[in-house]
Amino acid sequence: MSNENKTQGFSTLAVHAGVEPDPGTGAIMTPVYMTSTYVQEGIGQHKGYEYSRSSNPTRDALEAAFAALEGGQHGLAFSSGLAAVDAVMMTLRPGDEVIAGDDLYGGTRRLFTTHYEPLGIRFHFVDTQDAANVAAALNDRTRLVWLETPTNPLMRITDIAAVAQLLEGHSAKLAVDNTFATPALQRPLECGADIVMHSVTKYLGGHSDVVMGALMTKDAETDAALRTLQNNVGAIPGPMDCFLVLRGIKTLGIRVRQHCVNGRAIAEWLAAHPKVEKVYWPGLPGSPNHDVAARQMNDFGGMISFTLADDSLAASRKVCESTKVFALAESLGGVESLIEHPALMTHASVPADQRAKLGINDSLIRISCGVEDSEDLIADLAQALDA
Ligand SMILES: *Cc1c(COP(=O)(O)O)cnc(C)c1O
């Protein structure tokens, strides 16, 4: 099976991952199996499918693709990224402790603090840019370490292998939200992580038309526990969404290549612009943990944040509202470029003091570079900065 050949290049893997010609017809794309149930020839005699919450052939193909992309053995699809995070959290019990990054995706942090903390799970939010902070919070009740790298919106980098090494011989599992990097640029399971999570809504789907989540694992026991939760809770995506993501994944390699080309061109252009104060993109030499990013990632992606020399709210608002190619919208990772204002949009739910502590100020602007031509994106930002 092609998706088990790890010597293939990433784009080859992405085109073929999970999809086999349909045995009945030879259809090259996996059909959309719009069915909730499956007829049995006799009681308990069936072709491996009984009910679509438990499994569906279109979802099966996608889950195989998820596993292949991350170099894992197992993949699971969920109805959203947060449903995938929730499945991992539901494996925990009162008294268990979690060490998590201190600038997680807002919804992940909200799930942890508003639902799991009151159930008796203890969270330590630490700056994971330095693995020593993880070591300091680790104890014999730690069951899970939750990382994001690069983080949102400040593109902070954590050394996944260094954290994995800390956990060697410890029962705590290491989970990495790999949404920003994508498996085209970074493969946490190969760095020692136990679980990879994706908001498939972003780069894996890639076309801003689906909300979905994924978990990838390498050991059968972890997979079995999460698969049981997927079925018991039922937060599964429908077959049409699975089909759309199977299609999206085929171009993941080439899309990410262009996201990175645009990311580099725009980050370098912004860094030299007189109206720009600071640029957050892990590929810029001198950015924090640039050496770690260069080692653990193949390239640096298309997510960039920047602040303006004029640090007023009015100035950053004007830029966000003046672009014509960049659409003003939350989310990221699609083919179309997006611009947004974290303090007023994606991170508005983060308390102001926490935002200030992290450096998410009123001047900060975040862009998701799409796959358009670099020159057009730069021209658009140029006119917006001059508006
Ligand atoms: C969007 C996002 C999530 C949440 O995923 P949904 O699909 O919106 O539920 C989690 N982590 C990161 C880094 C994200 O960008």
The ligand as a Gaussian input file, in Angstrom:
#p B3LYP/6-31G(d) Opt

LIG

0 1
 C       -8.665000      26.352000      14.972000
 C       -7.723000      25.713000      15.915000
 C       -8.163000      24.779000      16.857000
 C       -9.624000      24.410000      17.011000
 O      -10.093000      23.716000      15.902000
 P      -11.618000      23.771000      15.380000
 O      -11.576000      22.993000      14.132000
 O      -11.954000      25.232000      15.184000
 O      -12.468000      23.174000      16.449000
 C       -7.223000      24.188000      17.688000
 N       -5.912000      24.510000      17.602000
 C       -5.460000      25.417000      16.718000
 C       -4.006000      25.744000      16.673000
 C       -6.342000      26.049000      15.848000
 O       -5.881000      26.956000      14.969000

